[in-house]
Amino acid sequence: MTSVPAHRRTRGPAAPHHRVNASRVSRSAWTALNWLTSLAVVVVMTASAAAMVAAGSGGFTGRACDRAGQPAVTGHRQSQRPLISAALIKALIVIGAVLSAALAFVDLRPPLQFGSAILAHTAGFLAGYVVTVMVVLMSRAPFLERSIGADRLARWHGVGGRVFIVVLAIHAVAAVHSWMLSHWADAFTATLAVLGMPGLVAATIGTVLFGVIAVMSVRAARRSVSYETWHGIHLLSYLALALSFAHELAGPDLAGRPGFQIAWTLLFVFALGLVLRYRVLKPLEHAWRHRLRIERLVPEANGVVSVILRGRHIDELRVEAGQFFRWRFLAPGVWRSAHPFSLSAPPGDDLLRITVKALGNGSHSLHSLRPGTRVLAEGPYGAMTQRKRTRESVLLIAGGVGITPMRALFEELEVGDGSLTLLYRASRADDVIFRDELEEIARLRGASIVWMIGPSSDPGNGMTGANLTRLVPDVAARDVYVCASRGLSRAVRSALKDAGHPPARLHEEVFAF
């Protein structure tokens, strides 16, 4: 992992017999501790992988088994829940980070001297571990999407990226500094010496690529390029990972220790295997099995169309209301992008429906697609489903085209003796989508709709705690689902807080480039 000698402690001059015995006992205890730590690393990595595989065993169908012991919410259908919780996944990630850092201390002998060498080793192990976790988080594995949600996974990935760049920089600087101290060399000479170690030239190229990706992930840089360009640059992370892997195995921390080399390799293989399975093979499997094509486009409102898709064996997808797919339309000019769109109606008769508003170049171009266009669909993904329910009564809040997943939830959520209310916010009556459908669903289900239409300058249209309490008096006792623009979602969160609504009962997913 690192590029410098480890400054391992060697036995000192001879000492009296009783001190030698004490020293031997101390060294034996330290060796035993090192081996226990090493064993713990392997066990936890294996257990983590096993837990993830077990949790994802239902991933091919997009569902998980019921969580044992989970109390049912009376009055609505008991939904299937993931076997592994977001909190447990987070705990496994932290434990793995601690044990990965502990690998830097294996074979060290007391007394320890903390300095540049140990810092370089520790940061190197952490960098390798963190980048692997980042790959897993964005592998689109169903067990992660169900347990955490796509938007939260993206946020975790973003935090991990910042941590990775920091520890990678620490690793490089500390390695050069340690060489300078141990060889009485200047910075330039030490850098050249470090670059001469096994795999370092390729790893340096990989580091540069990671740096480019980090720069392009800064919000200001992200806004200056198209999504396709940004996504293409991000794909270089796999090349950067491959270039750095040889250094990780051949570096002084893992060299000559085949057990650890195998365990570290399996960790990387597991991460890349998830990517291959769920980002490459699964879409191809869906394409072959379901043969999705555009059947027709239906105008819904100003700048809004519904895309009706026909396929085969659609029931096998087992989609839940509120979930989304990543759609790739195989037509010139749009095939490079996978767009995350929720279903705007439950599947039926081998038909799927999504509804798209022309907000940018990508979504605008979808309005000109022709019937017969082939479509690749990844999914279903998303955790904003009935599985999040904790209360009988539900409030759905939609803003503009955010009605798409809310419309499906409005039709399918089972509330039993509870109340189901849809609050629809739009600036103009012409911006309302699915009015007739929503009113029909409300009539058939005995649900209610609150239309909040008009300019936000009107006090009655303000998304405030007072307005929410006036329109939905028991809002604090309900589960609330939200899909709206970033600004409106922020206002909803603030209004719910003012209304005394617990944040744990607010469910939303945000998709933003």
C-alpha positions as CSV (number, residue, x, y, z in Angstrom):
1,M,0.0,0.0,0.0
2,T,2.6,2.5,1.0
3,S,5.8,3.5,-0.7
4,V,8.3,3.6,2.1
5,P,9.9,1.2,4.6
6,A,7.8,0.6,7.7
7,H,10.4,1.5,10.3
8,R,9.8,-1.8,12.0
9,R,11.4,-2.1,15.4
10,T,14.2,-4.7,15.7
11,R,15.6,-6.2,18.8
12,G,18.0,-4.0,20.7
13,P,21.3,-4.9,22.5
14,A,21.5,-7.8,24.9
15,A,19.8,-7.3,28.3
16,P,19.7,-9.1,31.7
17,H,18.0,-12.5,31.6
18,H,14.9,-11.5,33.4
19,R,14.5,-8.5,31.0
20,V,15.0,-10.8,28.0
21,N,12.2,-13.1,29.3
22,A,9.9,-10.1,29.8
23,S,10.8,-8.8,26.4
24,R,10.0,-12.2,24.9
25,V,6.6,-12.3,26.7
26,S,5.9,-8.8,25.5
27,R,6.8,-9.6,21.9
28,S,4.8,-12.8,22.1
29,A,1.7,-10.9,23.3
30,W,2.2,-8.3,20.6
31,T,2.6,-10.9,17.9
32,A,-0.6,-12.6,19.2
33,L,-2.4,-9.3,19.1
34,N,-1.2,-8.7,15.6
35,W,-2.5,-12.1,14.4
36,L,-5.8,-11.6,16.1
37,T,-6.2,-8.2,14.4
38,S,-5.3,-9.8,11.1
39,L,-7.8,-12.6,11.6
40,A,-10.5,-10.0,12.6
41,V,-9.9,-8.1,9.4
42,V,-10.4,-11.2,7.3
43,V,-13.5,-12.3,9.3
44,V,-15.2,-8.9,9.2
45,M,-14.5,-8.5,5.4
46,T,-15.9,-12.0,4.8
47,A,-18.9,-11.4,7.1
48,S,-19.7,-8.1,5.5
49,A,-19.6,-9.7,2.0
50,A,-21.8,-12.6,3.2
51,A,-24.3,-10.2,4.8
52,M,-24.5,-8.1,1.7
53,V,-24.9,-11.2,-0.5
54,A,-27.6,-12.6,1.9
55,A,-29.4,-9.2,1.8
56,G,-29.2,-9.1,-1.9
57,S,-30.3,-12.6,-2.6
58,G,-33.6,-11.3,-3.7
59,G,-31.9,-8.6,-5.8
60,F,-32.7,-10.3,-9.1
61,T,-36.4,-9.6,-8.7
62,G,-36.1,-6.3,-7.0
63,R,-37.6,-7.5,-3.6
64,A,-36.3,-8.7,-0.3
65,C,-37.8,-11.0,2.3
66,D,-39.8,-9.7,5.3
67,R,-37.7,-8.5,8.1
68,A,-38.2,-10.9,11.0
69,G,-40.0,-9.4,14.0
70,Q,-41.0,-6.2,12.2
71,P,-44.4,-5.1,13.6
72,A,-47.0,-4.7,10.9
73,V,-48.8,-1.4,10.5
74,T,-52.4,-2.4,10.7
75,G,-54.7,-1.4,7.9
76,H,-52.3,-1.7,5.0
77,R,-50.5,-4.4,3.2
78,Q,-47.4,-5.7,4.9
79,S,-44.6,-4.8,2.5
80,Q,-41.4,-6.7,2.1
81,R,-38.5,-5.1,3.9
82,P,-34.7,-5.4,3.4
83,L,-32.8,-7.9,5.5
84,I,-30.1,-5.4,6.3
85,S,-30.7,-1.9,7.6
86,A,-28.9,1.3,6.6
87,A,-27.6,1.6,10.2
88,L,-26.0,-1.8,10.0
89,I,-24.4,-1.1,6.6
90,K,-23.0,2.2,8.0
91,A,-21.6,0.3,11.0
92,L,-20.0,-2.4,8.8
93,I,-18.4,0.4,6.7
94,V,-16.9,2.0,9.9
95,I,-15.7,-1.3,11.3
96,G,-14.1,-2.2,8.0
97,A,-12.3,1.2,8.0
98,V,-11.0,0.7,11.5
99,L,-9.7,-2.8,10.8
100,S,-8.2,-1.7,7.5
101,A,-6.3,1.0,9.3
102,A,-5.2,-1.6,11.9
103,L,-3.5,-3.6,9.1
104,A,-0.8,-0.9,9.2
105,F,0.2,-2.0,12.7
106,V,0.5,-5.7,12.0
107,D,4.1,-6.9,12.6
108,L,5.1,-3.6,14.3
109,R,7.0,-4.2,17.6
110,P,6.7,-2.1,20.7
111,P,7.4,0.5,21.6
112,L,5.6,2.2,18.7
113,Q,6.9,5.4,17.2
114,F,4.2,7.3,15.4
115,G,5.5,9.3,12.5
116,S,5.4,9.7,8.8
117,A,6.0,6.0,8.0
118,I,3.0,4.8,10.1
119,L,0.9,7.6,8.8
120,A,1.7,6.7,5.2
121,H,0.8,3.0,5.8
122,T,-2.4,3.8,7.6
123,A,-3.6,6.3,5.0
124,G,-2.7,3.9,2.2
125,F,-4.8,1.1,3.6
126,L,-7.7,3.5,4.3
127,A,-7.5,5.0,0.7
128,G,-7.7,1.5,-0.8
129,Y,-10.6,0.5,1.5
130,V,-12.6,3.8,1.0
131,V,-12.4,3.7,-2.8
132,T,-13.7,0.1,-2.7
133,V,-16.6,1.1,-0.5
134,M,-17.4,3.9,-3.0
135,V,-17.5,1.5,-5.9
136,V,-19.9,-0.8,-3.9
137,L,-22.2,2.2,-2.9
138,M,-22.7,3.1,-6.6
139,S,-22.9,-0.5,-7.9
140,R,-26.7,-0.2,-8.0
141,A,-27.1,-3.4,-6.0
142,P,-30.7,-3.8,-5.1
143,F,-30.0,-4.6,-1.4
144,L,-28.4,-1.2,-1.1
145,E,-31.0,0.7,-3.1
146,R,-33.8,-0.8,-1.0
147,S,-32.1,-0.3,2.4
148,I,-30.6,3.2,1.9
149,G,-32.2,4.8,-1.2
150,A,-30.5,6.0,-4.3
151,D,-30.2,9.7,-3.2
152,R,-28.7,8.8,0.1
153,L,-26.2,6.4,-1.5
154,A,-25.1,9.3,-3.8
155,R,-24.6,11.5,-0.8
156,W,-22.6,8.8,1.0
157,H,-20.6,8.3,-2.2
158,G,-19.9,12.1,-2.3
159,V,-18.7,12.1,1.3
160,G,-16.5,9.1,0.6
161,G,-15.0,10.8,-2.3
162,R,-13.8,13.7,-0.2
163,V,-12.4,11.4,2.4
164,F,-10.6,9.4,-0.2
165,I,-8.9,12.4,-1.8
166,V,-7.8,13.6,1.6
167,V,-6.3,10.2,2.8
168,L,-4.8,9.7,-0.7
169,A,-3.0,13.0,-0.4
170,I,-1.8,12.2,3.1
171,H,-0.5,8.8,2.0
172,A,1.5,10.4,-0.8
173,V,3.0,13.3,1.2
174,A,3.7,11.1,4.3
175,A,5.5,8.5,2.1
176,V,7.8,11.1,0.6
177,H,8.4,12.7,4.0
178,S,9.2,9.4,5.6
179,W,11.8,8.7,2.9
180,M,13.3,12.1,3.4
181,L,13.8,11.4,7.1
182,S,15.1,7.9,6.8
183,H,17.5,8.6,3.9
184,W,18.5,12.2,4.7
185,A,17.2,13.1,1.2
186,D,15.7,16.3,-0.2
187,A,12.1,16.3,-1.4
188,F,12.9,15.8,-5.1
189,T,15.3,12.9,-4.6
190,A,12.8,11.3,-2.2
191,T,10.0,11.6,-4.7
192,L,12.0,10.0,-7.4
193,A,13.0,7.2,-5.1
194,V,9.4,6.5,-4.0
195,L,8.3,6.5,-7.7
196,G,10.9,3.8,-8.3
197,M,9.1,1.3,-6.0
198,P,6.8,-1.5,-7.5
199,G,3.7,-0.2,-9.3
200,L,4.3,3.4,-8.3
201,V,4.3,4.9,-11.8
202,A,1.0,3.3,-12.6
203,A,-0.4,4.3,-9.2
204,T,0.7,7.9,-9.8
205,I,-1.2,8.0,-13.1
206,G,-4.2,6.6,-11.2
207,T,-3.8,9.3,-8.6
208,V,-3.8,12.0,-11.3
209,L,-7.0,10.5,-12.8
210,F,-8.6,10.5,-9.3
211,G,-7.7,14.1,-9.0
212,V,-9.3,15.0,-12.3
213,I,-12.5,13.2,-11.2
214,A,-12.4,15.1,-7.9
215,V,-12.1,18.5,-9.6
216,M,-14.9,17.7,-12.0
217,S,-17.1,16.7,-9.0
218,V,-16.9,20.2,-7.6
219,R,-20.3,21.8,-8.1
220,A,-19.0,24.7,-10.1
221,A,-17.2,22.4,-12.5
222,R,-20.1,20.1,-12.7
223,R,-22.4,22.8,-13.8
224,S,-20.0,23.8,-16.6
225,V,-20.2,20.4,-18.5
226,S,-23.0,18.2,-19.7
227,Y,-24.1,15.1,-17.7
228,E,-22.7,12.9,-20.5
229,T,-19.2,14.5,-20.2
230,W,-19.3,14.3,-16.4
231,H,-20.4,10.7,-16.5
232,G,-17.7,9.8,-19.0
233,I,-15.0,11.3,-16.8
234,H,-16.3,9.5,-13.8
235,L,-15.9,6.2,-15.6
236,L,-12.2,6.8,-15.6
237,S,-12.3,5.9,-11.9
238,Y,-12.3,2.2,-12.8
239,L,-9.1,2.7,-14.9
240,A,-7.6,4.7,-12.0
241,L,-8.5,1.8,-9.6
242,A,-6.9,-0.8,-11.9
243,L,-3.7,1.3,-12.2
244,S,-3.3,1.6,-8.4
245,F,-4.2,-2.0,-7.6
246,A,-0.8,-3.4,-8.5
247,H,0.9,-1.0,-6.1
248,E,-1.4,-2.0,-3.3
249,L,-0.5,-5.7,-3.7
250,A,3.2,-5.2,-4.4
251,G,3.8,-2.5,-1.7
252,P,5.7,-3.2,1.5
253,D,2.5,-3.7,3.6
254,L,1.1,-6.7,1.6
255,A,4.2,-8.0,-0.2
256,G,5.2,-11.4,1.0
257,R,1.9,-11.9,2.9
258,P,-0.2,-14.0,0.5
259,G,-3.1,-14.4,2.9
260,F,-3.7,-10.6,3.1
261,Q,-3.0,-10.2,-0.6
262,I,-5.8,-12.8,-1.3
263,A,-8.2,-11.1,1.1
264,W,-7.5,-7.6,-0.3
265,T,-7.9,-8.9,-3.9
266,L,-11.3,-10.6,-3.0
267,L,-12.5,-7.3,-1.5
268,F,-11.8,-5.6,-4.9
269,V,-13.2,-8.5,-6.9
270,F,-16.4,-8.4,-4.8
271,A,-16.9,-4.6,-5.4
272,L,-16.2,-4.9,-9.1
273,G,-18.4,-8.0,-9.3
274,L,-21.3,-6.0,-8.0
275,V,-20.7,-3.3,-10.7
276,L,-20.5,-5.9,-13.4
277,R,-23.6,-7.7,-12.2
278,Y,-25.9,-4.8,-11.7
279,R,-24.6,-2.1,-14.0
280,V,-23.8,-4.2,-17.0
281,L,-25.3,-7.7,-16.9
282,K,-28.6,-6.9,-15.3
283,P,-29.7,-4.2,-17.9
284,L,-28.7,-6.6,-20.7
285,E,-30.7,-9.4,-19.0
286,H,-33.7,-7.0,-18.7
287,A,-33.3,-6.0,-22.4
288,W,-33.4,-9.7,-23.5
289,R,-36.2,-10.7,-21.2
290,H,-38.6,-7.8,-21.4
291,R,-37.9,-6.3,-24.9
292,L,-39.1,-2.9,-24.0
293,R,-40.1,-0.5,-26.8
294,I,-41.8,2.9,-26.9
295,E,-45.5,2.3,-27.9
296,R,-46.6,5.9,-28.0
297,L,-46.1,9.4,-26.5
298,V,-49.1,11.2,-24.9
299,P,-49.0,15.0,-24.2
300,E,-50.1,15.7,-20.7
301,A,-49.5,19.4,-20.1
302,N,-47.3,22.3,-21.3
303,G,-43.9,20.7,-21.9
304,V,-44.9,17.4,-20.4
305,V,-45.4,14.1,-22.1
306,S,-46.0,10.5,-20.9
307,V,-44.0,7.8,-22.6
308,I,-45.9,4.5,-22.8
309,L,-43.6,1.5,-23.1
310,R,-44.6,-2.1,-24.0
311,G,-42.7,-5.2,-23.1
312,R,-42.9,-8.8,-22.1
313,H,-43.2,-10.4,-18.6
314,I,-43.5,-7.0,-17.0
315,D,-45.0,-8.6,-13.9
316,E,-41.6,-10.2,-13.2
317,L,-40.1,-6.8,-12.5
318,R,-42.2,-6.6,-9.3
319,V,-42.3,-2.8,-9.2
320,E,-43.5,-1.0,-6.1
321,A,-45.3,2.3,-6.3
322,G,-42.8,5.1,-5.7
323,Q,-39.8,3.3,-7.4
324,F,-38.0,4.4,-10.4
325,F,-35.9,2.9,-13.3
326,R,-32.8,4.3,-15.1
327,W,-34.0,4.5,-18.7
328,R,-31.6,4.4,-21.6
329,F,-33.4,5.1,-25.0
330,L,-31.5,3.5,-27.9
331,A,-31.9,6.4,-30.3
332,P,-29.3,8.8,-31.8
333,G,-28.3,11.6,-29.5
334,V,-29.8,10.2,-26.3
335,W,-28.5,6.6,-26.0
336,R,-25.4,7.6,-23.9
337,S,-27.5,8.8,-21.0
338,A,-29.5,6.8,-18.5
339,H,-32.3,8.9,-17.1
340,P,-33.9,8.2,-13.6
341,F,-37.6,8.5,-14.0
342,S,-40.3,7.1,-11.7
343,L,-43.3,5.2,-13.0
344,S,-46.3,7.5,-13.1
345,A,-48.8,4.6,-13.0
346,P,-48.7,1.0,-11.8
347,P,-47.7,-1.5,-14.5
348,G,-50.5,-3.3,-16.3
349,D,-51.0,-5.4,-19.4
350,D,-47.3,-5.4,-20.1
351,L,-47.3,-1.6,-20.2
352,L,-45.2,0.9,-18.3
353,R,-45.6,4.6,-18.1
354,I,-43.2,7.4,-17.3
355,T,-43.9,11.1,-17.5
356,V,-41.2,13.6,-18.5
357,K,-41.0,17.3,-18.4
358,A,-38.6,19.2,-20.8
359,L,-36.3,20.7,-18.2
360,G,-32.9,20.3,-19.9
361,N,-31.3,19.1,-23.2
362,G,-31.6,15.5,-22.2
363,S,-35.2,15.4,-21.1
364,H,-36.2,17.8,-23.9
365,S,-34.8,15.4,-26.5
366,L,-36.9,12.6,-25.2
367,H,-40.1,14.4,-26.4
368,S,-39.0,13.7,-30.0
369,L,-38.6,9.9,-29.6
370,R,-40.5,7.7,-32.0
371,P,-42.7,4.7,-31.3
372,G,-40.7,1.5,-31.7
373,T,-37.5,2.9,-30.1
374,R,-35.8,0.2,-28.0
375,V,-35.3,0.9,-24.3
376,L,-32.9,-0.5,-21.7
377,A,-34.2,-0.2,-18.1
378,E,-32.2,-0.7,-14.9
379,G,-34.2,-1.3,-11.8
380,P,-36.5,-1.0,-10.1
381,Y,-34.7,1.1,-7.6
382,G,-35.8,3.4,-4.8
383,A,-36.8,3.2,-1.1
384,M,-39.7,5.8,-1.2
385,T,-42.3,3.0,-1.1
386,Q,-44.9,1.6,1.2
387,R,-42.1,-0.1,3.1
388,K,-41.3,3.2,4.8
389,R,-44.7,3.4,6.4
390,T,-44.9,3.7,10.1
391,R,-48.4,5.3,10.5
392,E,-51.9,4.6,9.3
393,S,-52.5,8.0,7.7
394,V,-50.4,9.4,4.9
395,L,-49.9,12.8,3.3
396,L,-48.4,12.9,-0.2
397,I,-46.9,16.3,-1.3
398,A,-46.1,16.8,-5.0
399,G,-44.7,19.8,-6.8
400,G,-45.1,20.1,-10.5
401,V,-43.8,17.1,-12.4
402,G,-43.0,15.6,-9.0
403,I,-46.5,14.2,-9.1
404,T,-45.2,11.2,-11.1
405,P,-44.3,8.9,-8.2
406,M,-47.0,10.4,-6.0
407,R,-49.7,9.5,-8.5
408,A,-48.6,5.8,-8.4
409,L,-48.5,5.9,-4.6
410,F,-51.9,7.7,-4.5
411,E,-53.4,4.7,-6.3
412,E,-51.6,1.9,-4.5
413,L,-51.0,2.9,-0.9
414,E,-53.3,1.0,1.4
415,V,-54.3,3.0,4.4
416,G,-57.1,0.9,5.9
417,D,-58.9,3.0,8.5
418,G,-56.4,5.8,8.1
419,S,-56.6,8.9,5.8
420,L,-54.9,9.4,2.5
421,T,-54.3,13.0,1.3
422,L,-52.5,14.4,-1.7
423,L,-51.3,18.0,-1.6
424,Y,-50.5,19.2,-5.1
425,R,-48.5,22.5,-5.5
426,A,-48.4,24.2,-8.9
427,S,-47.9,27.8,-10.0
428,R,-50.6,27.7,-12.6
429,A,-53.6,25.5,-13.4
430,D,-52.1,24.7,-16.8
431,D,-49.1,23.1,-14.9
432,V,-51.3,20.5,-13.2
433,I,-50.7,17.0,-14.5
434,F,-53.2,14.0,-14.3
435,R,-56.0,16.1,-12.8
436,D,-58.7,13.8,-14.1
437,E,-56.9,10.7,-13.1
438,L,-56.2,12.0,-9.6
439,E,-59.8,13.0,-9.0
440,E,-61.0,9.6,-10.2
441,I,-58.6,7.8,-7.9
442,A,-59.7,10.0,-5.0
443,R,-63.3,9.3,-5.7
444,L,-62.8,5.5,-5.9
445,R,-60.6,5.3,-2.8
446,G,-62.3,7.9,-0.6
447,A,-59.1,9.9,-0.5
448,S,-58.8,13.7,-0.6
449,I,-56.8,16.2,-2.7
450,V,-55.6,19.6,-1.6
451,W,-54.9,21.8,-4.6
452,M,-52.4,24.6,-3.8
453,I,-52.3,26.4,-7.1
454,G,-51.2,30.0,-7.7
455,P,-48.2,32.2,-7.2
456,S,-46.1,31.7,-4.1
457,S,-46.5,35.4,-3.3
458,D,-50.1,34.6,-2.2
459,P,-49.9,33.9,1.6
460,G,-52.3,31.1,1.1
461,N,-49.9,29.2,-1.2
462,G,-46.9,29.5,1.1
463,M,-45.4,26.2,2.2
464,T,-45.4,27.1,5.9
465,G,-46.1,25.1,9.0
466,A,-49.3,27.2,9.6
467,N,-50.6,26.5,6.1
468,L,-49.9,22.8,6.4
469,T,-51.6,22.5,9.8
470,R,-54.6,24.5,8.4
471,L,-54.9,22.3,5.3
472,V,-54.1,18.9,7.0
473,P,-54.7,19.4,10.7
474,D,-53.3,16.0,11.7
475,V,-50.1,16.4,9.6
476,A,-47.8,15.8,12.6
477,A,-49.3,12.3,13.1
478,R,-48.9,11.2,9.5
479,D,-46.2,9.7,7.3
480,V,-45.3,12.3,4.7
481,Y,-43.9,11.5,1.2
482,V,-42.5,14.4,-0.9
483,C,-41.4,14.7,-4.5
484,A,-40.8,18.3,-5.6
485,S,-38.1,20.7,-6.8
486,R,-35.1,21.3,-4.5
487,G,-36.5,24.6,-3.3
488,L,-40.0,23.4,-2.6
489,S,-38.6,20.3,-0.9
490,R,-36.5,22.5,1.4
491,A,-39.6,24.6,2.2
492,V,-41.6,21.4,2.9
493,R,-39.0,20.2,5.4
494,S,-39.0,23.5,7.2
495,A,-42.8,23.7,7.3
496,L,-43.1,20.1,8.6
497,K,-40.6,21.0,11.4
498,D,-42.6,24.0,12.3
499,A,-45.7,21.8,12.4
500,G,-44.1,19.4,14.8
501,H,-43.7,16.6,12.3
502,P,-40.9,14.1,13.2
503,P,-38.2,14.0,10.5
504,A,-38.1,10.2,10.7
505,R,-41.6,10.1,9.1
506,L,-40.6,12.2,6.2
507,H,-39.8,10.1,3.1
508,E,-38.2,11.6,-0.1
509,E,-35.6,10.9,-2.7
510,V,-33.8,13.6,-4.7
511,F,-32.3,13.0,-8.1
512,A,-29.9,15.8,-9.2
513,F,-26.8,16.0,-11.3
